[in-house]
Amino acid sequence: METCIARVVKLPVAIFGCGRTDACVHASQYFFHIDLEPLDVEELKFRVNKHLPADIAVFDIIPVHGRPNARLDAIQRTYDYFIHRYKDPFLHGVSSFYQEPELDLEKMKAATMLLSQYNNYRGFYRTTSKPKTTICKVSYANLVVDDSGERLKFTISANRFLMGMVRIIVKRLIEVGGNNLSVDEFESYLMTTATPKDVRSAFPQGLYLSKVTYPFLDMKPRTRFDQLVNRENTWREI
């Protein structure tokens, strides 16, 4: 992005994003801030998009006053995670394939509902990172399934996330659904004050950063990946 913008404005630039994601993870809404002299934003958007690869698009350029920070000023982020349970080449790369013979969706839903009742996520982060705090205020968590029962969508919103947190949660939920982990054991990870020894993550392809909210900016995502991933059916509550 810096290279493309610099090519258009003919100046070296530095951008500051709203967060980081792992390789193969997607974003349907992502913000960054950049300092530029006043210019025609529509012309800039058009020219930058011509230089960007097909899998990256600039939807909006929003002039702001003061010194807002794309990462530090965010008050809420929302992630979606998509799972499909049968091999489908058209979903490869946009959803995670888990060929589980049976998933107990009721247990997975029960575990999901526990997430907003706790705020210490020490049991759900990549131990290679060293966060100052493991406190995260989860305001929303839900699990839905499509009409076929073959595709799942997990959604979670919080004021902040730890490194690898969403993918680790999803992996634990899949273990619950496969009866390899009880709901009580899942809850014990939310109650623990010890650093976890066994941390495994779900595949990255199914994860989407889908919304970022600021005190001064709350925009609907331009693209709905849940509609693209789930082309034929609708999502329903478990």
Solvent accessible surface area in square Angstrom, and as a share of the most:
residue,aa,sasa,rsa
1,M,62,0.28
2,E,71,0.32
3,T,89,0.51
4,C,13,0.08
5,I,8,0.04
6,A,26,0.20
7,R,125,0.46
8,V,10,0.06
9,V,29,0.17
10,K,151,0.64
11,L,108,0.54
12,P,128,0.80
13,V,29,0.17
14,A,55,0.42
15,I,44,0.22
16,F,110,0.46
17,G,25,0.24
18,C,0,0.00
19,G,24,0.23
20,R,219,0.80
21,T,63,0.36
22,D,47,0.25
23,A,84,0.66
24,C,79,0.47
25,V,20,0.11
26,H,49,0.22
27,A,46,0.36
28,S,10,0.06
29,Q,18,0.08
30,Y,91,0.35
31,F,34,0.14
32,F,59,0.25
33,H,42,0.19
34,I,43,0.22
35,D,108,0.56
36,L,58,0.29
37,E,137,0.62
38,P,131,0.82
39,L,78,0.39
40,D,91,0.47
41,V,43,0.25
42,E,108,0.48
43,E,83,0.37
44,L,11,0.06
45,K,42,0.18
46,F,125,0.52
47,R,90,0.33
48,V,3,0.02
49,N,52,0.27
50,K,146,0.62
51,H,74,0.33
52,L,16,0.08
53,P,73,0.46
54,A,116,0.90
55,D,129,0.67
56,I,80,0.41
57,A,59,0.46
58,V,20,0.12
59,F,76,0.31
60,D,62,0.32
61,I,57,0.29
62,I,68,0.35
63,P,100,0.63
64,V,76,0.44
65,H,175,0.78
66,G,69,0.66
67,R,211,0.77
68,P,28,0.18
69,N,45,0.23
70,A,7,0.06
71,R,135,0.49
72,L,118,0.59
73,D,50,0.26
74,A,13,0.10
75,I,91,0.46
76,Q,58,0.26
77,R,28,0.10
78,T,18,0.10
79,Y,23,0.09
80,D,21,0.11
81,Y,0,0.00
82,F,1,0.01
83,I,4,0.02
84,H,4,0.02
85,R,38,0.14
86,Y,80,0.31
87,K,168,0.71
88,D,18,0.09
89,P,107,0.67
90,F,163,0.68
91,L,1,0.00
92,H,147,0.65
93,G,24,0.23
94,V,51,0.29
95,S,5,0.03
96,S,2,0.01
97,F,64,0.26
98,Y,18,0.07
99,Q,141,0.63
100,E,52,0.23
101,P,118,0.74
102,E,135,0.60
103,L,15,0.08
104,D,46,0.24
105,L,34,0.17
106,E,122,0.55
107,K,84,0.35
108,M,1,0.00
109,K,27,0.11
110,A,46,0.36
111,A,0,0.00
112,T,0,0.00
113,M,80,0.36
114,L,25,0.12
115,L,0,0.00
116,S,59,0.38
117,Q,121,0.54
118,Y,55,0.21
119,N,76,0.39
120,N,39,0.20
121,Y,0,0.00
122,R,73,0.27
123,G,0,0.00
124,F,0,0.00
125,Y,14,0.05
126,R,65,0.24
127,T,58,0.34
128,T,114,0.66
129,S,22,0.14
130,K,189,0.80
131,P,44,0.28
132,K,211,0.89
133,T,58,0.34
134,T,8,0.04
135,I,67,0.34
136,C,0,0.00
137,K,132,0.56
138,V,12,0.07
139,S,75,0.49
140,Y,103,0.39
141,A,11,0.08
142,N,18,0.09
143,L,2,0.01
144,V,15,0.09
145,V,1,0.00
146,D,0,0.00
147,D,79,0.41
148,S,63,0.41
149,G,16,0.15
150,E,64,0.29
151,R,12,0.04
152,L,1,0.00
153,K,30,0.13
154,F,3,0.01
155,T,20,0.12
156,I,0,0.00
157,S,7,0.05
158,A,1,0.01
159,N,58,0.30
160,R,71,0.26
161,F,38,0.16
162,L,10,0.05
163,M,89,0.40
164,G,15,0.15
165,M,1,0.01
166,V,7,0.04
167,R,32,0.12
168,I,0,0.00
169,I,0,0.00
170,V,2,0.01
171,K,45,0.19
172,R,5,0.02
173,L,2,0.01
174,I,8,0.04
175,E,17,0.08
176,V,0,0.00
177,G,1,0.01
178,G,23,0.22
179,N,101,0.52
180,N,119,0.61
181,L,19,0.10
182,S,51,0.33
183,V,38,0.22
184,D,108,0.56
185,E,85,0.38
186,F,0,0.00
187,E,39,0.17
188,S,55,0.35
189,Y,52,0.20
190,L,3,0.02
191,M,122,0.54
192,T,38,0.22
193,T,115,0.67
194,A,63,0.49
195,T,65,0.38
196,P,19,0.12
197,K,209,0.89
198,D,74,0.38
199,V,40,0.23
200,R,118,0.43
201,S,40,0.26
202,A,0,0.00
203,F,98,0.41
204,P,25,0.16
205,Q,48,0.21
206,G,0,0.00
207,L,13,0.06
208,Y,1,0.00
209,L,3,0.01
210,S,13,0.08
211,K,46,0.19
212,V,1,0.00
213,T,15,0.09
214,Y,9,0.03
215,P,96,0.61
216,F,107,0.45
217,L,38,0.19
218,D,100,0.52
219,M,56,0.25
220,K,179,0.76
221,P,33,0.21
222,R,144,0.53
223,T,38,0.22
224,R,125,0.46
225,F,51,0.21
226,D,10,0.05
227,Q,109,0.49
228,L,102,0.51
229,V,4,0.02
230,N,7,0.03
231,R,123,0.45
232,E,140,0.63
233,N,48,0.24
234,T,90,0.52
235,W,56,0.20
236,R,116,0.42
237,E,107,0.48
238,I,47,0.24
